[in-house]
Amino acid sequence: MTVILHPKTLTEAQLIQALATTTQSLLYPSESDYPFTLKTLSSADIGEKLTLSEVTRHLYTQQKLNAPQKILKRTLTYWTKTFFGNLPQLLIRYSDGSYSVQPPEHPVELWRTLHGLVFDHLIHVALWHCILNSAESDLHLIGRHVLIQHDPETNAANLQLGNWVALSTRIVQT
């Protein structure tokens, strides 16, 4: 039995580098645009499931930051609309049939790349919306890295779970 890496998979180091490169010049749009930060969370320390207490411990307590007033976890059915919105789209379509076009300076391709990296290389993805005060919140898009191995003889896929990856930014909403 010969098992090889799937040709489209990225190792954890390659994924971290790709995420860092993609988000390097991106700012998350809100009333004050903030950059992204990237952090790897040890799966040996966290385990199979990321919990509210783990998010608080790894992203706030260990960093000596004040814990959020409230944390909301948004899973797959809601988080893409919340986090990505229309950012990866050049042509934005609305439910009333109207449309608009992103301005020429909008980095559509970078948002598409980021969207693809998240969807193709992370599992158990959730958006953790951490409310800091009445105007500021942190957004943490967290998922677990998966390395896809392929057996060309049987066409079977084997998923090797890696560490958790947190892509974080801040939003301001007054």
N, C-alpha and C positions, 0 to 999 in steps of 0.2 A: 504494500500500500504506500503510495507516494502522495504526500500532502504538501502543497505549495501555497504560498500566499496568493489570495485572489489578486488579479492584476490591478484592480481599482482601489484596494484597501490601503490605508496609511498606518504605519506604525504610530505608536503614541507620540514619539519624538517628532515625526513628520507632521502629525496632526497639530501639535502644539505650535510648531514653526509656521504651518499654513495659517492657523488662526491668528497668530501674532502678526504675520505679514499682512493678512487681509484686514485686520482691525486697526493696524498702525495709523492710518490716516482717517479712519471713520469716527464720526461723532454721533452719538445717539441723539436724535432730535427731541427736544422738549423746550420749555421756556429758556433753559440754559443748556446748551449742548455739551455733553460730557463724553470723554474718551472711554474706551473699554480697558478693563484689566483682565488678565488671564491667570488662573490659578489651578494647579493640580491638587486634588484631594485624594489621599491614599485610600485605596479600596481595602487594604489590610486594616486600616484604622476605622473605616466607616462600615464596611461589610457590603451586603447585598442591597440594602435599601437605605436611601438617604432620608433622614427624618428632620423635623423642625429643629430638634435640639442639636443635631449634627450641623445644620446650616448655621445656627447661632454660634456654636462652639468654633467651627472652622473659619467662618468669615467675619466674626465679630470678637468673641471672647479672646481667642488666641492672638488676634491682631490688636488687642487692647482698645477696641472701639466700643462705643456704647451700643448696647443691643437695641434692635428696633422696637418701636411701640407695638407693632403688630406685623405678623408675617402671613401672607396669603400664598398658598401653593396653587398654581394653575397648571393643569396637566394638558396632555396632547390635544384634547378637543378645543381648548380655548387659547393656549399659549401662543400659537403661531400668529393668530390674529392680533393678540396683544403685543407681542414683541416685534414681529416683522411688519405687520400692517401692510401698507402699500410700498414699503421701501424697496423691494426687489423688482418692482414693476415700472416699466417705462410708461405704459398706457394704463391709467387707472380707470376702471369701470365702476359705475355706481348703480345701485338697485333701481333707480328711476330711469335708467337708460342713458344717462349723460356720462361724460368722460372728461378727464383732464390728462395732461402730459407733464411728466416730471421736468423741471428746468434742466437745461443742458449741463449745468455744473453738478447735478445730483449723481452720486456714484452708484448707479444702478448695478453695474457689473460686480462691484465689491459686495453689495448686499446679496446679489445672487450667489456669489462664491461662498459667502458666509452661510447662507441658507443651505447650500449644498453640503458644506462641511459638517454642519450640525446634523442634517438628515441622513447623510451617508456614513457617518463614523461614530455617532453617539446613540445609545439606547437609554431607555428609562429617563427621557428628557422631561424636565419640568421647568417652569418659570417661577421663581420665588420672588414675590413682590414684597419687599421689606420696607414698611412705612416708618420713616425716621421721625417726622414731625408733620405738621399740617401742610407743608409745602414740598418737602423732599422725601424721595423714596429711592431705595436701591433696587435694581433689577438684576437678578442672578439667573442666567440661563445655565442649568446644570444637567449634565448627562454623563453616562458612563461610556468610556472608550471601548470599542469592540474591534478586534482584529479578525478579519475573515480569512480563514484558510480553506483551500479547495482541494478536493481529491479528484484529479482529472480522470481516473479510472472509473469511479462510481458517480461522479458529478455531485458528490455530497459536499455540503458546506459545514464547516466547524467554526463556531464563534468562540473566540478567546476573549474573556472579559478583562479589561484593564482598570486603570484608575478612573476616578471621577474628574471631570473637567468643568470648571466654573468660568463662564464668561460674564463679567459684571460691568455695570454702568450705573449711573445715577440719573434720575429725572427730577425736574422741578415743575410742579403744577400748582398754580395759585388760583 
